[in-house]
């Protein structure tokens, strides 16, 4: 005898024969990264292949849109930010017909300057010989392409390395004592990095009269 299903039993049997519909995988959203490149802060946006079209990927830094590009796998880097020790926040989003579809997590960071400044000495020249009492002016300069120069100082040290005089650019170096000396230009940038350049010079005793 064949069993007949009615009512709720029939509905349950029919539902069991219908396989659940496969749901389409939701495409991944954009990613946003911050990287340091020597003297610049670079914010990069990356959107994976398979994002909806037409649409645009946007990079927002400190709340303002700085990069807009097409979606689907492109990577864009914004204009560099060269301000040091300033924290920026950035996130990426995808916009389609004025509707925000995806938003990445927010990343924050501040650039760091790890490159030392440079110093050059033009006077005295390396190996220069002067006589006691001669006028000898210091000539030097400092430069830094990153966070900028915080200090630039000229130092005169004796053969033992003892500091005996600090001078500024264009100021007179003490030549009252005979001996061999080192002149060092010391540069420091706003991130605390230092650099220097050094030369040696000799002060000869004045001839007896």
N, CA, C and O of each residue as an XYZ file, in Angstrom:
836
protein
N       0.860     -1.194      0.000
C       0.000      0.000      0.000
C       0.894      1.241      0.000
O       1.809      1.359      0.815
N       0.609      2.187     -0.948
C       1.453      3.370     -1.073
C       1.022      4.428     -0.073
O      -0.161      4.730      0.081
N       2.022      4.982      0.601
C       1.744      5.985      1.639
C       1.519      7.348      0.989
O       2.299      7.760      0.131
N       0.471      8.041      1.385
C       0.152      9.358      0.832
C       0.482     10.424      1.873
O       0.049     10.357      3.023
N       1.262     11.407      1.430
C       1.650     12.498      2.339
C       0.699     13.667      2.139
O       0.405     14.063      1.011
N       0.238     14.196      3.222
C      -0.678     15.322      3.147
C      -0.240     16.408      4.126
O       0.513     16.134      5.060
N      -0.700     17.614      3.920
C      -0.495     18.708      4.855
C       0.964     19.023      5.116
O       1.774     19.163      4.200
N       1.266     19.128      6.398
C       2.610     19.518      6.813
C       3.651     18.518      6.384
O       4.778     18.901      6.072
N       3.305     17.235      6.359
C       4.244     16.199      5.950
C       4.651     16.389      4.503
O       5.812     16.180      4.151
N       3.701     16.786      3.656
C       3.990     17.001      2.240
C       4.916     18.195      2.046
O       5.855     18.140      1.252
N       4.650     19.256      2.764
C       5.490     20.455      2.668
C       6.915     20.153      3.093
O       7.868     20.598      2.454
N       7.059     19.396      4.171
C       8.398     19.061      4.662
C       9.152     18.230      3.655
O      10.348     18.438      3.451
N       8.475     17.290      3.021
C       9.117     16.441      2.028
C       9.584     17.257      0.833
O      10.670     17.018      0.305
N       8.765     18.228      0.398
C       9.133     19.052     -0.746
C      10.328     19.937     -0.434
O      11.206     20.125     -1.276
N      10.360     20.477      0.771
C      11.493     21.324      1.154
C      12.778     20.525      1.194
O      13.844     21.055      0.879
N      12.701     19.263      1.573
C      13.892     18.432      1.642
C      14.470     18.138      0.289
O      15.654     17.823      0.175
N      13.636     18.235     -0.772
C      14.113     17.947     -2.122
C      14.741     19.157     -2.797
O      15.373     19.026     -3.846
N      14.574     20.327     -2.208
C      15.085     21.559     -2.814
C      16.415     21.922     -2.157
O      16.462     22.194     -0.957
N      17.486     21.925     -2.932
C      18.808     22.277     -2.395
C      18.872     23.779     -2.177
O      18.328     24.541     -2.977
N      19.532     24.224     -1.098
C      19.656     25.670     -0.855
C      20.463     26.338     -1.961
O      21.448     25.778     -2.441
N      20.048     27.524     -2.361
C      20.737     28.255     -3.426
C      22.110     28.706     -2.942
O      22.262     29.183     -1.817
N      23.099     28.548     -3.803
C      24.461     28.980     -3.464
C      24.528     30.497     -3.476
O      24.092     31.139     -4.432
N      25.073     31.062     -2.419
C      25.193     32.509     -2.320
C      26.512     32.953     -2.951
O      27.563     32.361     -2.711
N      26.432     34.003     -3.757
C      27.649     34.527     -4.389
C      28.574     35.098     -3.321
O      28.135     35.764     -2.384
N      29.875     34.817     -3.486
C      30.860     35.324     -2.531
C      30.942     36.846     -2.618
O      31.011     37.414     -3.708
N      30.933     37.477     -1.492
C      31.021     38.930     -1.449
C      32.467     39.352     -1.721
O      33.380     38.876     -1.047
N      32.689     40.241     -2.701
C      34.070     40.632     -3.006
C      34.725     41.342     -1.829
O      34.072     42.042     -1.055
N      36.006     41.145     -1.721
C      36.749     41.780     -0.624
C      36.760     43.292     -0.810
O      36.717     43.791     -1.934
N      36.816     43.997      0.281
C      36.867     45.445      0.226
C      38.276     45.950     -0.020
O      39.208     45.155     -0.146
N      38.440     47.262     -0.089
C      39.761     47.828     -0.347
C      40.649     47.745      0.885
O      40.168     47.585      2.007
N      41.932     47.856      0.660
C      42.880     47.935      1.763
C      43.646     49.247      1.665
O      43.783     49.826      0.587
N      44.135     49.697      2.790
C      44.852     50.960      2.827
C      46.101     50.768      3.677
O      46.019     50.248      4.790
N      47.246     51.180      3.166
C      48.496     51.008      3.893
C      49.269     52.314      3.958
O      49.085     53.203      3.127
N      50.128     52.414      4.948
C      51.016     53.561      5.072
C      52.442     53.035      5.088
O      52.755     52.102      5.827
N      53.307     53.629      4.277
C      54.711     53.213      4.236
C      55.594     54.444      4.267
O      55.204     55.520      3.814
N      56.774     54.272      4.798
C      57.719     55.390      4.877
C      58.781     55.211      3.801
O      59.269     54.100      3.592
N      59.140     56.281      3.123
C      60.151     56.220      2.073
C      61.131     57.365      2.282
O      60.994     58.432      1.682
N      62.104     57.137      3.124
C      63.131     58.158      3.346
C      62.573     59.431      3.923
O      62.426     59.554      5.139
N      62.256     60.389      3.059
C      61.801     61.686      3.536
C      60.310     61.910      3.320
O      59.820     63.017      3.543
N      59.582     60.889      2.893
C      58.176     61.107      2.572
C      57.287     60.056      3.206
O      57.690     58.912      3.415
N      56.072     60.473      3.505
C      55.045     59.552      3.977
C      54.194     59.161      2.789
O      53.627     60.033      2.130
N      54.086     57.877      2.496
C      53.327     57.438      1.339
C      52.099     56.649      1.792
O      52.218     55.664      2.522
N      50.938     57.083      1.360
C      49.705     56.381      1.647
C      49.305     55.615      0.385
O      49.156     56.220     -0.677
N      49.133     54.321      0.483
C      48.825     53.517     -0.701
C      47.449     52.878     -0.569
O      47.081     52.387      0.499
N      46.695     52.889     -1.657
C      45.378     52.262     -1.692
C      45.432     51.086     -2.661
O      46.008     51.197     -3.743
N      44.844     49.980     -2.283
C      44.814     48.810     -3.154
C      43.413     48.221     -3.145
O      42.862     47.945     -2.080
N      42.834     48.026     -4.320
C      41.499     47.441     -4.413
C      41.588     46.134     -5.182
O      42.149     46.109     -6.278
N      41.052     45.051     -4.642
C      41.193     43.736     -5.285
C      40.343     43.585     -6.532
O      39.330     44.263     -6.708
N      40.778     42.689     -7.382
C      40.024     42.373     -8.586
C      38.657     41.795     -8.209
O      38.539     41.041     -7.243
N      37.635     42.152     -8.974
C      36.305     41.614     -8.729
C      35.378     42.561     -8.026
O      34.245     42.199     -7.711
N      35.836     43.781     -7.769
C      34.947     44.738     -7.121
C      33.963     45.271     -8.156
O      34.246     45.246     -9.353
N      32.825     45.747     -7.705
C      31.765     46.136     -8.639
C      32.149     47.314     -9.524
O      32.946     48.170     -9.140
N      31.566     47.336    -10.709
C      31.778     48.433    -11.648
C      30.406     48.969    -12.085
O      29.453     48.190    -12.080
N      30.242     50.232    -12.460
C      31.290     51.243    -12.340
C      31.454     51.680    -10.891
O      30.480     51.729    -10.140
N      32.645     51.988    -10.510
C      32.907     52.374     -9.133
C      34.263     53.038     -9.047
O      35.083     52.905     -9.956
N      34.499     53.735     -7.987
C      35.793     54.371     -7.785
C      36.296     54.041     -6.394
O      35.523     53.903     -5.445
N      37.606     53.917     -6.298
C      38.249     53.708     -5.007
C      38.811     55.038     -4.552
O      39.443     55.756     -5.328
N      38.585     55.356     -3.316
C      39.049     56.633     -2.773
C      39.933     56.405     -1.560
O      39.688     55.515     -0.744
N      40.963     57.227     -1.461
C      41.831     57.242     -0.291
C      41.581     58.538      0.459
O      41.683     59.624     -0.112
N      41.254     58.425      1.739
C      41.002     59.610      2.555
C      42.072     59.717      3.636
O      42.315     58.767      4.380
N      42.700     60.870      3.712
C      43.719     61.138      4.722
C      43.237     62.302      5.572
O      42.954     63.387      5.063
N      43.149     62.061      6.872
C      42.656     63.078      7.808
C      41.301     63.619      7.366
O      41.012     64.807      7.510
N      40.472     62.721      6.825
C      39.111     63.083      6.463
C      38.926     63.660      5.086
O      37.791     63.885      4.667
N      40.003     63.908      4.364
C      39.891     64.506      3.035
C      40.301     63.503      1.963
O      41.257     62.749      2.139
N      39.572     63.501      0.852
C      39.899     62.607     -0.255
C      41.140     63.129     -0.968
O      41.157     64.270     -1.429
N      42.177     62.303     -1.060
C      43.414     62.730     -1.722
C      43.703     61.931     -2.978
O      44.494     62.369     -3.813
N      43.085     60.773     -3.134
C      43.278     59.958     -4.332
C      41.942     59.332     -4.717
O      41.227     58.804     -3.865
N      41.616     59.392     -5.983
C      40.454     58.687     -6.521
C      40.902     57.950     -7.771
O      41.522     58.543     -8.653
N      40.594     56.664     -7.853
C      41.021     55.867     -9.004
C      39.987     54.790     -9.301
O      39.104     54.532     -8.482
N      40.092     54.165    -10.460
C      39.196     53.069    -10.804
C      39.472     51.873     -9.919
O      40.574     51.713     -9.395
N      38.455     51.028     -9.755
C      38.628     49.829     -8.937
C      39.243     48.716     -9.779
O      39.742     48.946    -10.881
N      39.194     47.506     -9.231
C      39.659     46.298     -9.903
C      41.178     46.192    -10.009
O      41.749     46.219    -11.100
N      41.805     46.072     -8.860
C      43.207     45.687     -8.820
C      44.229     46.791     -8.934
O      45.426     46.524     -8.825
N      43.798     48.036     -9.151
C      44.778     49.099     -9.294
C      45.310     49.534     -7.931
O      44.621     49.444     -6.915
N      46.542     50.003     -7.940
C      47.155     50.529     -6.724
C      47.603     51.956     -6.986
O      48.247     52.238     -7.997
N      47.268     52.834     -6.094
C      47.644     54.236     -6.248
C      48.382     54.712     -5.011
O      48.098     54.276     -3.895
N      49.329     55.608     -5.221
C      50.050     56.218     -4.111
C      49.808     57.720     -4.173
O      49.912     58.333     -5.236
N      49.488     58.300     -3.034
C      49.165     59.719     -3.005
C      50.421     60.568     -3.102
O      51.543     60.062     -3.095
N      50.204     61.860     -3.193
C      51.333     62.779     -3.109
C      52.000     62.635     -1.749
O      51.317     62.429     -0.746
N      53.338     62.742     -1.698
C      54.044     62.540     -0.418
C      53.691     63.606      0.617
O      53.451     64.768      0.290
N      53.668     63.174      1.860
C      53.569     64.091      2.989
C      54.939     64.116      3.648
O      55.440     63.073      4.069
N      55.543     65.275      3.743
C      56.907     65.340      4.260
C      56.981     65.902      5.678
O      58.070     66.220      6.155
N      55.853     66.027      6.352
C      55.873     66.547      7.711
C      56.173     65.410      8.685
O      55.515     64.370      8.658
N      57.157     65.612      9.534
C      57.599     64.582     10.455
C      56.956     64.762     11.822
O      56.588     65.864     12.229
N      56.838     63.640     12.509
C      56.283     63.601     13.861
C      54.827     64.063     13.894
O      54.314     64.406     14.959
N      54.165     64.077     12.751
C      52.744     64.410     12.694
C      51.978     63.141     12.353
O      52.271     62.481     11.357
N      51.004     62.804     13.174
C      50.243     61.578     12.961
C      49.102     61.830     11.973
O      48.314     62.761     12.139
N      49.031     60.990     10.954
C      47.948     61.055      9.976
C      47.084     59.802     10.113
O      47.570     58.735     10.488
N      45.817     59.948      9.809
C      44.930     58.783      9.759
C      44.431     58.636      8.326
O      44.127     59.620      7.652
N      44.355     57.391      7.879
C      43.942     57.150      6.499
C      43.044     55.926      6.425
O      43.214     54.968      7.178
N      42.080     55.972      5.501
C      41.293     54.781      5.208
C      40.856     54.844      3.750
O      40.876     55.910      3.135
N      40.462     53.698      3.200
C      40.042     53.607      1.811
C      38.570     53.210      1.742
O      38.033     52.573      2.648
N      37.943     53.602      0.655
C      36.552     53.202      0.471
C      36.254     53.086     -1.020
O      36.956     53.657     -1.855
N      35.204     52.338     -1.338
C      34.745     52.208     -2.718
C      33.364     52.840     -2.816
O      32.470     52.544     -2.023
N      33.208     53.715     -3.802
C      31.955     54.435     -3.993
C      31.376     54.049     -5.356
O      32.089     54.038     -6.359
N      30.092     53.738     -5.384
C      29.399     53.410     -6.626
C      28.104     54.195     -6.671
O      27.217     54.008     -5.838
N      28.003     55.088     -7.666
C      26.806     55.919     -7.821
C      26.468     56.638     -6.519
O      25.333     56.601     -6.043
N      27.486     57.296     -5.956
C      27.351     58.104     -4.737
C      27.041     57.288     -3.492
O      26.748     57.855     -2.439
N      27.101     55.973     -3.597
C      26.851     55.110     -2.445
C      28.152     54.437     -2.031
O      28.854     53.868     -2.866
N      28.468     54.500     -0.758
C      29.677     53.860     -0.243
C      29.411     52.374     -0.060
O      28.545     51.979      0.721
N      30.172     51.546     -0.794
C      29.963     50.105     -0.735
C      30.864     49.427      0.292
O      30.424     48.551      1.037
N      32.111     49.834      0.324
C      33.079     49.216      1.220
C      33.923     50.296      1.873
O      34.218     51.321      1.259
N      34.304     50.067      3.097
C      35.212     50.961      3.809
C      36.240     50.117      4.539
O      35.890     49.162      5.232
N      37.513     50.472      4.384
C      38.576     49.710      5.046
C      38.739     50.176      6.490
O      38.148     51.171      6.911
N      39.535     49.450      7.219
C      39.888     49.889      8.571
C      40.765     51.138      8.477
O      41.446     51.356      7.475
N      40.740     51.942      9.518
C      41.560     53.160      9.559
C      42.954     52.833     10.090
O      43.104     52.104     11.070
N      43.957     53.380      9.433
C      45.331     53.194      9.891
C      45.909     54.566     10.245
O      45.634     55.560      9.573
N      46.699     54.602     11.290
C      47.322     55.851     11.713
C      48.813     55.639     11.911
O      49.251     54.562     12.314
N      49.574     56.660     11.627
C      51.026     56.585     11.820
C      51.626     57.958     11.620
O      51.010     58.840     11.023
N      52.829     58.128     12.122
C      53.588     59.361     11.920
C      54.920     58.999     11.279
O      55.535     57.992     11.629
N      55.351     59.812     10.358
C      56.616     59.554      9.678
C      57.788     59.727     10.627
O      57.732     60.522     11.565
N      58.847     58.977     10.375
C      60.063     59.107     11.164
C      61.237     59.384     10.238
O      61.322     58.825      9.144
N      62.136     60.245     10.681
C      63.331     60.592      9.914
C      64.510     59.829     10.494
O      64.919     60.090     11.625
N      65.056     58.896      9.740
C      66.181     58.098     10.209
C      67.460     58.404      9.431
O      68.471     57.724      9.605
N      67.419     59.421      8.577
C      68.580     59.773      7.762
C      69.344     60.919      8.425
O      68.761     61.973      8.680
N      70.629     60.736      8.707
C      71.390     61.796      9.370
C      71.607     62.999      8.462
O      71.637     62.860      7.239
N      71.756     64.177      9.056
C      72.058     65.366      8.260
C      73.510     65.345      7.799
O      74.300     64.509      8.237
N      73.847     66.263      6.921
C      75.220     66.361      6.427
C      75.857     67.665      6.893
O      75.168     68.653      7.148
N      77.186     67.651      6.999
C      77.948     68.844      7.371
C      79.160     68.946      6.448
O      79.755     67.933      6.080
N      79.513     70.143      6.084
C      80.699     70.374      5.251
C      81.520     71.504      5.859
O      80.972     72.430      6.457
N      82.834     71.418      5.701
C      83.759     72.427      6.222
C      84.532     73.033      5.060
O      85.144     72.311      4.273
N      84.505     74.342      4.954
C      85.267     75.041      3.909
C      86.471     75.787      4.472
O      87.404     76.106      3.735
N      86.456     76.067      5.766
C      87.590     76.742      6.406
C      87.604     76.380      7.892
O      86.577     76.503      8.559
N      88.751     75.935      8.427
C      90.028     75.767      7.719
C      89.988     74.597      6.736
O      89.131     73.718      6.838
N      90.905     74.595      5.804
C      91.023     73.456      4.901
C      91.848     72.371      5.581
O      92.662     72.652      6.461
N      91.631     71.150      5.168
C      92.331     70.027      5.792
C      93.849     70.162      5.567
O      94.314     70.294      4.435
N      94.608     70.127      6.679
C      96.066     70.244      6.602
C      96.582     71.675      6.562
O      97.787     71.887      6.434
N      95.707     72.648      6.666
C      96.125     74.054      6.611
C      97.060     74.397      7.754
O      96.888     73.905      8.870
N      98.049     75.239      7.484
C      99.012     75.677      8.497
C      98.930     77.193      8.617
O      99.019     77.916      7.624
N      98.761     77.657      9.840
C      98.747     79.094     10.121
C      99.750     79.378     11.229
O     100.279     78.459     11.854
N     100.001     80.641     11.461
C     100.940     81.055     12.501
C     100.166     81.632     13.675
O      99.096     82.216     13.506
N     100.717     81.462     14.853
C     100.084     82.012     16.060
C      99.673     83.456     15.831
O     100.453     84.274     15.343
N      98.432     83.751     16.194
C      97.930     85.114     16.062
C      97.287     85.416     14.726
O      96.676     86.473     14.565
N      97.408     84.501     13.747
C      96.761     84.737     12.459
C      95.237     84.716     12.613
O      94.685     84.072     13.505
N      94.591     85.439     11.718
C      93.130     85.401     11.690
C      92.694     84.194     10.867
O      93.070     84.049      9.704
N      91.904     83.343     11.483
C      91.394     82.157     10.820
C      89.898     82.071     11.097
O      89.484     81.848     12.235
N      89.109     82.244     10.079
C      87.657     82.242     10.251
C      87.079     80.861      9.936
O      87.497     80.201      8.984
N      86.127     80.444     10.738
C      85.457     79.161     10.515
C      84.469     79.289      9.368
O      83.726     80.266      9.270
N      84.476     78.299      8.515
C      83.511     78.240      7.420
C      82.911     76.847      7.336
O      83.629     75.885      7.061
N      81.619     76.721      7.565
C      80.976     75.414      7.523
C      79.476     75.586      7.335
O      78.933     76.671      7.549
N      78.808     74.502      6.931
C      77.345     74.540      6.800
C      76.772     73.153      7.008
O      77.467     72.144      6.890
N      75.492     73.130      7.319
C      74.786     71.872      7.590
C      73.522     71.829      6.743
O      72.925     72.861      6.437
N      73.121     70.609      6.366
C      71.927     70.453      5.539
C      71.202     69.159      5.921
O      71.818     68.192      6.368
N      69.880     69.169      5.733
C      69.080     67.971      5.995
C      67.850     68.016      5.108
O      67.121     69.008      5.099
N      67.618     66.949      4.363
C      66.499     66.910      3.424
C      65.237     66.334      4.041
O      64.202     66.255      3.380
N      65.313     65.929      5.309
C      64.162     65.314      5.954
C      63.461     66.244      6.902
O      62.707     67.119      6.475
N      63.700     66.069      8.192
C      62.992     66.847      9.205
C      63.548     68.246      9.398
O      62.947     69.053     10.108
N      64.699     68.555      8.771
C      65.267     69.899      8.870
C      66.339     70.014      9.939
O      66.408     69.198     10.858
N      67.170     71.030      9.808
C      68.285     71.243     10.723
C      67.815     71.884     12.021
O      67.111     72.894     12.012
N      68.212     71.287     13.129
C      67.908     71.854     14.450
C      69.116     72.587     15.015
O      68.956     73.528     15.792
N      70.318     72.174     14.641
C      71.525     72.806     15.154
C      72.705     72.552     14.236
O      72.814     71.494     13.617
N      73.596     73.548     14.157
C      74.792     73.443     13.327
C      75.915     74.168     14.068
O      75.869     75.387     14.235
N      76.910     73.422     14.504
C      77.917     73.966     15.413
C      79.328     73.620     14.947
O      79.578     72.531     14.431
N      80.240     74.561     15.138
C      81.647     74.319     14.849
C      82.406     74.093     16.148
O      82.234     74.835     17.115
N      83.246     73.065     16.164
C      84.013     72.740     17.372
C      85.508     72.675     17.047
O      85.910     72.160     16.004
N      86.313     73.204     17.955
C      87.770     73.087     17.856
C      88.238     72.187     18.997
O      87.966     72.450     20.169
N      88.942     71.129     18.630
C      89.465     70.187     19.630
C      90.968     70.031     19.456
O      91.491     70.105     18.344
N      91.657     69.811     20.583
C      93.102     69.623     20.505
C      93.420     68.188     20.097
O      92.516     67.394     19.836
N      94.714     67.861     20.042
C      95.131     66.539     19.570
C      94.645     65.410     20.475
O      94.589     64.255     20.051
N      94.292     65.737     21.723
C      93.777     64.735     22.652
C      92.263     64.567     22.522
O      91.673     63.705     23.173
N      91.640     65.387     21.686
C      90.194     65.300     21.494
C      89.395     66.161     22.444
O      88.165     66.110     22.441
N      90.078     66.959     23.264
C      89.391     67.822     24.232
C      88.798     69.040     23.532
O      89.473     69.700     22.742
N      87.539     69.333     23.824
C      86.884     70.506     23.246
C      87.469     71.769     23.872
O      87.467     71.930     25.092
N      87.967     72.656     23.023
C      88.555     73.898     23.554
C      87.838     75.152     23.064
O      88.037     76.233     23.618
N      87.008     75.020     22.034
C      86.297     76.195     21.540
C      85.087     75.772     20.716
O      85.134     74.796     19.966
N      84.001     76.530     20.873
C      82.815     76.365     20.041
C      82.616     77.645     19.250
O      82.597     78.732     19.827
N      82.467     77.532     17.932
C      82.336     78.725     17.089
C      81.166     78.563     16.137
O      80.743     77.451     15.821
N      80.656     79.696     15.689
C      79.628     79.708     14.655
C      80.265     79.948     13.301
O      81.443     80.293     13.211
N      79.501     79.767     12.272
C      80.006     79.994     10.920
C      80.429     81.451     10.754
O      79.661     82.369     11.040
N      81.664     81.652     10.287
C      82.186     83.005     10.083
C      82.891     83.596     11.283
O      83.479     84.673     11.183
N      82.847     82.913     12.418
C      83.518     83.427     13.611
C      84.990     83.022     13.616
O      85.388     82.078     12.933
N      85.800     83.758     14.403
C      87.244     83.542     14.429
C      87.599     82.334     15.290
O      87.046     82.134     16.372
N      88.530     81.540     14.783
C      89.082     80.416     15.534
C      90.291     80.909     16.311
O      91.126     81.641     15.778
N      90.380     80.512     17.555
C      91.489     80.935     18.412
C      92.801     80.321     17.912
O      92.945     79.100     17.857
N      93.751     81.183     17.550
C      95.055     80.704     17.077
C      96.182     81.151     18.006
O      97.336     81.258     17.590
N      95.840     81.408     19.254
C      96.856     81.911     20.185
C      97.791     80.822     20.683
O      98.874     81.127     21.185
N      97.399     79.553     20.557
C      98.224     78.447     21.036
C      98.709     77.601     19.859
O      97.948     77.278     18.946
N     100.006     77.249     19.906
C     100.577     76.406     18.860
C     100.155     74.949     19.072
O      99.910     74.514     20.197
N     100.079     74.218     17.977
C      99.738     72.798     18.065
C      98.910     72.354     16.877
O      98.618     73.136     15.972
N      98.541     71.096     16.896
C      97.689     70.530     15.852
C      96.275     70.380     16.408
O      96.079     69.877     17.514
N      95.315     70.813     15.639
C      93.935     70.856     16.114
C      93.000     70.212     15.088
O      93.340     70.048     13.916
N      91.817     69.857     15.571
C      90.754     69.345     14.730
C      89.604     70.349     14.733
O      89.191     70.842     15.783
N      89.101     70.638     13.543
C      87.888     71.448     13.452
C      86.765     70.547     12.964
O      86.889     69.899     11.925
N      85.659     70.506     13.719
C      84.545     69.611     13.423
C      83.260     70.420     13.287
O      82.912     71.204     14.170
N      82.570     70.225     12.189
C      81.224     70.783     12.028
C      80.222     69.689     12.396
O      80.239     68.603     11.816
N      79.356     69.981     13.358
C      78.391     68.990     13.853
C      76.979     69.458     13.514
O      76.574     70.562     13.879
N      76.238     68.607     12.816
C      74.855     68.914     12.430
C      73.895     68.018     13.186
O      74.178     66.840     13.405
N      72.752     68.577     13.588
C      71.687     67.799     14.217
C      70.364     68.186     13.591
O      70.069     69.369     13.422
N      69.545     67.156     13.236
C      68.245     67.472     12.657
C      67.147     67.417     13.710
O      67.398     67.088     14.869
N      65.949     67.739     13.300
C      64.830     67.825     14.248
C      64.360     66.471     14.750
O      63.535     66.402     15.661
N      64.872     65.389     14.167
C      64.541     64.052     14.647
C      65.608     63.507     15.586
O      65.489     62.384     16.077
N      66.674     64.315     15.846
C      67.721     63.893     16.762
C      68.900     63.201     16.109
O      69.849     62.826     16.797
N      68.863     63.021     14.776
C      70.003     62.422     14.083
C      71.140     63.430     13.978
O      70.896     64.633     13.877
N      72.372     62.951     14.003
C      73.528     63.836     13.902
C      74.451     63.391     12.779
O      74.485     62.218     12.406
N      75.193     64.345     12.251
C      76.209     64.087     11.240
C      77.333     65.086     11.437
O      77.126     66.140     12.039
N      78.511     64.776     10.942
C      79.620     65.693     11.136
C      80.649     65.574     10.018
O      80.680     64.594      9.273
N      81.491     66.601      9.925
C      82.635     66.611      9.011
C      83.806     67.197      9.773
O      83.627     68.130     10.555
N      84.997     66.670      9.560
C      86.163     67.094     10.347
C      87.381     67.317      9.456
O      87.581     66.618      8.462
N      88.190     68.306      9.832
C      89.486     68.562      9.191
C      90.506     68.824     10.292
O      90.139     69.134     11.426
N      91.757     68.699      9.962
C      92.828     69.061     10.914
C      93.585     70.283     10.392
O      93.702     70.485      9.183
N      94.084     71.077     11.304
C      94.916     72.231     10.946
C      95.985     72.414     12.015
O      95.858     71.921     13.136
N      97.028     73.123     11.649
C      98.174     73.324     12.554
C      98.418     74.804     12.776
O      98.395     75.604     11.841
N      98.652     75.150     14.028
C      99.074     76.492     14.373
C     100.546     76.422     14.761
O     100.899     75.795     15.760
N     101.412     77.071     13.968
C     102.852     77.070     14.253
C     103.191     78.225     15.176
O     102.544     79.272     15.162
N     104.208     78.009     15.968
C     104.662     79.052     16.881
C     105.159     80.253     16.081
O     105.816     80.113     15.050
N     104.823     81.439     16.592
C     105.274     82.663     15.919
C     106.778     82.786     16.026
O     107.343     82.466     17.071
N     107.435     83.234     14.987
C     108.894     83.391     15.067
C     109.294     84.408     16.117
O     108.607     85.406     16.334
N     110.427     84.136     16.770
C     110.909     85.075     17.774
C     111.441     86.319     17.105
O     112.048     86.264     16.035
N     111.200     87.449     17.760
C     111.682     88.711     17.196
C     112.817     89.263     18.035
O     113.358     90.323     17.721
